[in-house]
Amino acid sequence: MLSSRTVTIGALSLALGLFFVFMGTIKLTPRLSRDAHSEMKRAYKEYAKALPVLKKMGITSIVLRKVIGTLEVACGIVMTLVPGRPKDVANFTLLLVMLAVLFFHQLVGDPLKRYAHALVFGILLTCRLLIIRQADDKDKETSAGVTAREGKAGGDRKTEAEPGKGKLKTS
């Protein structure tokens, strides 16, 4: 039977992965939604104007939108399909992207309704990382407890087999 932690992590990974594949695809192509794609293009033009340092670095609004869209699609696919640590790396990368997106929205003064999805999905990505971290810590504690018990049991056998070794004489 699957633990509730495993089900939660799996469901979060699948939902987040599919969401980011969808959102990244909208940023990259108008095939899913022409209106949403044109809105993304307009928004990224505002972001590029608000940060003149991007222009100095040679990063246009098109490059910025395509880089973020590609990161979202790639990390979304990893979150959906790839098992193990790559999911955690993708999760962390997407969390950084969400922080950047929140920064851009704040920079241009967008109302909350324009970036609420980034805030919510950033929180979900954080929750997924915390659940994974909590599980890793619990596994380490469990394995440390097993190792300590084995060491104690092994130490008892050693002292029984060789009673003089490993003890200090105090007289």
N, C-alpha and C positions, 0 to 999 in steps of 0.2 A: 504494500500500500504506500502511495506517495505521501510524503509529509506535506503539511500545509505550507511550509516554507518553500518547498520545491514547486508546488502548484502556483504560489504567489509569484515567485521569480519567473517561472515559465510564462505565466499570463502577462506579467509586466513586460517581459522581453518581447513577446509576440506583438502585443498591442503597440508598444513604443516603436518597435522595428517597422511595423506596417505604417504607422503614422508618419515616420520620418521618410520612408520610401515615397509615400504619397506627396508629402510637402516638398521634398527635394525634387521630385518629378515635375511638380507644378512650377518650381523655380527654373527648371531647365527647358521645359517644352510646353507649348500651348495645347497639346493634344488632349489633356484631361479637362482643362477648363481655360478657355481663352480669356475670360474676364479675370480670373484669379492670376493668370500668368501676366497679363498687362498691368494688374495692380502691383504685382511683385516687381516688375520692371520699374514702375513709377516710384515705388517705395525705395528701391535700391539706388535710384538716382538721387533721391533726397539724402540717403545715408552717405553717399559719396561726396555730395556737396557739403554736408555738415562736417566732414573730416578732411580738410585740405591736405593733411599728411598722406592720405591714400593717393591723391593725385601726384604728389611729389615722388612717391614710391612707384608710380606707373600703374597703379591699380585703379581701373575704371569701375563704374557701377556694374558693367557687364561681367567683368572678371570676378568681382566680389560676389555677385549673385550666382555665377556658375560654380565658383569654388565652394560656397556654402551649400548650394544644391547638390553638388557631387559628394561632398562630405556627408550630407544627410542621407543620400541614397545608399552610399557605400556602407556607412555605419548602420543604417536601418536594415540592410541585407544581412550584415554580420549579426545584429541583434536578433534577427528572425531565424536565421538558418545555422549559424556556426556555434558549436558548443564550446564551453570552457572559458579560459581567460580572455580570448579575443572579444567576447561579449562585453567584458568589463572595460577593456580598452575602448571599444566602440561607445559604450555608455559614457565614459569619462570624456571622450572627444565630443560627443553630442552635448554633454553638459557645458563644456566650454563654448560650443557654438551657441547654445541657448543664452549663455551669459553675454556673449558678443551681441546677439540679436537684441536682448533686453537693453544693453548699452546703447545700441543704435536707436531704438525706439525712444529711449529717454533723451538722447541727444537731439533728436528732431522734435521732441515735445508731443509725441503721439498720446492720445487718450488711452486709458487702461483697456478699453474694449478692443483696441487695435493689437495689443500685445499680451492679452490675458492668456491666450493659448501657449505662448512661449513661457510664461510664468508657471502655468499649470504643468506643462510637460517638463520643465526644468525641475520642479518639485518632485515629479514622478521619477525622473532619472536619479535624483538625489536619494529618494526612498529606496530604489532598487539597489543602488550602491551601498546604502546603509544595511540593508537586509543581507546582502552578500558578505559584507564586512563582519556583521554580527555572526553569521554562520561560520565564517573562517575562524573567528576568535573562539567560537564554541568548539570547533573541530580541534584547534590547537590545544585548548584546555583538556579536552577528552584524551587526546593522544599523549599529552604530558602526564596526565593522571595514570594512564595505562603504563607508560614507561616508568614512572615512579614506583608503581606497584610491582612491576616486573623486576626493577632494580632492587627493591626491598626484598622480594622473594628470593632473587638470585643471591643477594648478600647474605640472607639467612642460611641458605644452603652452603655457601662458602664457609661461613663461620662454623657450621656444624661439621663439615668435612675436615676443616683445618682449624682446630680450636685456638691455636696459638697465634695465628697470623691475623694481622689487621687490628690487634688490640694493643693498647699502650699499658705498660706496667707502671703502676703508680707507687710502688713501695720502694 
